[in-house]
Amino acid sequence: MIDLGVTIKDLYLKNPVMTASGTFGYGEEFTDFFDIARLGGIFVKGTTGAHREGNAYPRMAETPMGMLNAVGLQNKGVDYFISDIYPRIKDIDTHFIVNVSGSTVEEYIEVASKLNELDKIPAIELNISCPNVKEGGMAFGTSCHSASTVTKAIREVYKKTLIVKLSPNVTNIAEMAVAVEAAGADSVSLINTLLGMAIDAERKRPLLSTITGGLSGPAVKPIALRMVWQVSKAVKIPVIGMGGIMTATDAIEFLLCGATAIQIGTANFIDPAVSVKIIDGIEDYLRRHRHNSVYDIIGGLR
C-alpha cells in the first residue's frame, strides 16, 4: 500500500491534495461531480467579520494562461458561516479549513476567535493579502512587521492549526515566511494571486471594475514553484504550495520543491473533478517510481 498521508503540525491529511479558497465554494457545490471526502482538505471561501457584497461587476476576466479576479471577498460573514454552513459540512469526512480575511487586526481576531470554538474546523488559513485600512490600504502581507503583527494577534486567540497564506507581491517572500513562522504560524501556504490587469483595447477601458485584479492559473506556476522552493528552504514549518496546478505532474513538481501539501484553484473551474484525478495521478507516480510514501518525494528535487 502507498501511504498518501501527510501532516501539517497536528493536522493529519489522508492525502496532500486540497482545494483553494474561493475556487471550491463550501465543497457542497461539487458533490455532484465526485465524493469530496476523498480530498485531503477543503479551504472554504474567504470569511470576514460582517457580510460583504464584494466588488462591482465585471470582476473576472480570462487571460491567455489563466484568469484575473477581483471578487472582493464576497461572503455573508462569520456568523452566517457558523449558523448556516457549518452544520451542513461538519460531518463530511474531510478537513474543512476556513480562510480568514479582514481589514483590521480586530476583524481578524473576531473571526478567528469564533472559529476557534467549532470542533469540526481543525485549522484556519490567514489571508494576509487583505488591505489594512488603518495603514492606508497597504496589504498586511506586504511588510514583515504587519504580517508578524496580525499573525501574533491570531496566535493568541486561535489554539488549533494556524496556516498563513502569503502574498507573492513582495520583494522577498522567504523573509515574510520567516516573519510569520516566528510569530507563531504552524504552516504557510503560497502563493496567493499576483497583481495584474487586462484591457479592452477597442473600448480603451480595463476589463475589471477595479482596474487591477489577482492573476491565477498556469501563467503563475513558474513563479509559484520558485517561491515554494525558496520558502521551504527558509522555514522549518510545513509549506502548502499552490499556483497554476492543473495536473498531477504539476502537483508533484510542488512536492519536489518542498511543499508538504498542495491546493488546487483555477483548475476547479475548468474540470470540477480535477482534484481526484490529481490524487490518483500522485499515487500512480509513487507506484511507478517505487516509492511507498509521499514523504519520499517531498523536497526531493536533485
Protein Blocks (a to p, Z undefined) as FASTA:
>chain_A
ZZfbdcehjaccfbfcdcdehilonommmmmmpcfklpmbdcdddddfbdcebjaddfbd
cdfkbcdddekopaebjklmmmmmmmmmmmpccddddddddfbfklmmmmmmmmmmpmkl
cbdcddfkbccfknoopafklcfklmmmmmmmmmmmmmbdcdddddfkbfblmlmmmmmm
mnopabdcdddddddddddfklopafbfnlpacdedjklmmmmmmmmmmmmmmpmbdcdd
eehiabfklmmmmmmnopabdcdfklmmmmmmlmmmmmmmmmmmmmmnopabfklmgopa
ZZ
